Amino acid sequence: MDDGGLVIMDDDGNEVVLDAREAEGLFAIAGRLEAATVSACPDCRCRVIATVALLDLLDAAAPHPRGGELMDLADDAPTLHLYVIDPFTMCDHPRWRDPLSDEWLEAVEEAERAKY
């Protein structure tokens, strides 16, 4: 993945990996995912998004090359949330203090442990 890409994953570790161009395109057509965001780091692009809201957002937005994969991920998600990870951020999320930041961190750490 190029610098600037994103990973969008569910609680089971299923993910859609976007390169920088795809990530910027998604943010452009979907208003930076604000309408689907339930919690976000104020300093980077990491966030928790609602699956149903993401489906609605993608359905109303201009087509995205990976939109079908993102919709499948949201449709099949085991929980109501998806997790957006900016793997190239140097952010430690010091100002992300709401309870969903802990949920985001737990999901990301579990997915990383499962890979090894």
N, C-alpha and C positions, 0 to 999 in steps of 0.2 A: 504494500500500500504506500502511496506517496504521502509525503508530509502534508498534513492538512485534511486527511481523511477522517472518517468516523466509523464507529462500530455501533450498531443498534442491536441489542440482544434482549432475550426474554429471561425469565427466572430459571429456566432449565439450561441456559447457556447456548441456545440456538441463536445464531446471529446473521446479520447482513452486514457485510463490510463494504463501505463506500470509499472510493478513492477521493482525492481532493476535489476534482471536478464534479463528481457525483454529489458529494457532500454540499458543496456550494450551490449546486443546482437545486437540491432538496430544500436547503434553507431559503433560497430565493423564491421558489414556487409555493412554499408552505409557511411563509412569514416567520422564518427562523424557528418553526415548530411551537411558537408561543401559545397558540390556541389549544395545543395538546399537552403543554407542559404543566405539570402539577408541582414540580420542585426543580430548582436549577441552581447551579453554582453561579453567583453573580460575576465571576471573573473569567469563566471559560464556557465552552459549549456543552459540558457534561450536564445531564439532566435526567429526570424521571418524566416519562410521558404516559398519558392514558391511552390504552390500546383503542378504545372505541373512538376517542377524539382524533387519534391519528388516522383511523380509517375514514372518518368524516372529512378530515383535512385533505387527505390524499384524493378522496373521491371528488372533492370540489376544486382541487388544484389542477393546473396544467399537467399533462402527462410527464412522468419522470421515467427514465430508462429502467430503474430498479423498483418502480412503484408496485408492480405485481408481487415481487419478493417481499417488499415491506408490508404489503397488505396481507400476504400469507402469514408472515411472522406475527403480525398483530392478531389475525384471526385465530391462529393456533396457540397463542400465548397461554400459559397455564394460570396466569394472574392478570389483574387489570392493568398492570404496568409493564412498560418496556424501559430499557436503560440505554441512554446515549452516552457513549464513551468517546472522548477525544484522546486517542492514544499518544498523540504528540504534544499534548499540553504539558507544561512544566508546573501546572497549578497543583497546589496541595489542598485547595478548596477551604481556606481558613475562614471565609465569610459565609460558607454554606452551612447554616446552623439548624435548619428545620429537621424534624424527625425523618423525613424521606431521604435525607443525605445518608443516614445510616443504612437505610434499605438499599440505596444505590451501591454503597461501598460493600455491603455484604454480598449482594448479587455478583458484583464484579470480582470480588476476592474468591467466591466459590467457583466461578467460571474459570478463573486462572488456575486454581488448585486442581480442577477436573482435567485440565489440559496436560498435567504432568503426573 
